[in-house]
């Protein structure tokens, strides 16, 4: 009752996949890794932010042309 066997770990893994789904697990692991990295940076006194290293630059919103106003004829 003290140690986990490989069967126990497979059961735990199956439950995690059922709860979170296959697509959500990589996002959770990425967030966990970033949290650990920020914690280590904070402990070492590193003040540089690595937040936007792998992100694309912001995209400008699309420009929607407007039709010119027409005057009514009387």
C-alpha positions in Angstrom: 0.0 0.0 0.0 3.1 2.3 0.1 4.3 2.3 -3.5 2.6 2.9 -6.8 2.9 0.2 -9.4 2.9 1.0 -13.2 -0.8 -0.1 -13.3 -1.6 2.6 -10.7 0.1 5.2 -12.8 -1.8 4.1 -15.9 -5.1 4.4 -14.1 -4.2 7.9 -12.9 -3.1 8.9 -16.4 -6.4 7.6 -17.8 -8.4 9.5 -15.3 -6.5 12.7 -16.1 -7.1 12.3 -19.8 -10.8 11.7 -19.2 -11.1 14.8 -17.0 -9.1 17.2 -19.1 -9.2 15.8 -22.6 -6.3 15.4 -24.9 -6.3 19.0 -26.2 -6.3 20.7 -22.7 -3.3 18.8 -21.2 -0.6 20.5 -23.4 -2.0 23.9 -22.4 -1.9 23.0 -18.8 1.6 21.7 -19.0 2.7 24.8 -20.9 1.3 27.0 -18.2 2.9 24.9 -15.5 6.3 25.2 -17.2 6.0 29.0 -17.6 5.0 29.3 -13.9 8.1 27.3 -12.9 10.3 29.4 -15.2 9.0 32.6 -13.7 9.5 31.3 -10.2 13.1 30.4 -10.9 13.7 33.8 -12.5 12.3 35.4 -9.4 14.4 33.4 -7.1 17.6 34.1 -9.0 16.8 37.9 -9.2 16.5 37.9 -13.0 14.3 40.9 -13.8 14.1 40.3 -17.6 10.7 39.3 -18.8 10.4 36.3 -21.2 6.7 36.8 -21.6 6.6 37.7 -25.3 9.6 35.7 -26.6 7.6 33.2 -28.6 4.5 35.3 -29.4 3.7 37.0 -32.7 3.4 40.8 -32.8 -0.2 42.1 -32.4 -2.3 42.3 -35.5 -4.0 45.5 -36.5 -7.8 45.3 -36.8 -9.1 45.1 -40.4 -10.1 48.4 -42.0 -13.7 48.4 -43.2 -14.4 50.9 -46.0 -17.6 52.8 -45.6 -19.8 53.8 -48.5 -19.9 57.6 -49.2 -23.0 59.4 -48.0 -25.5 60.2 -50.7 -27.7 63.3 -50.8 -31.4 63.1 -51.4 -32.8 64.9 -54.5 -36.0 66.9 -54.0 
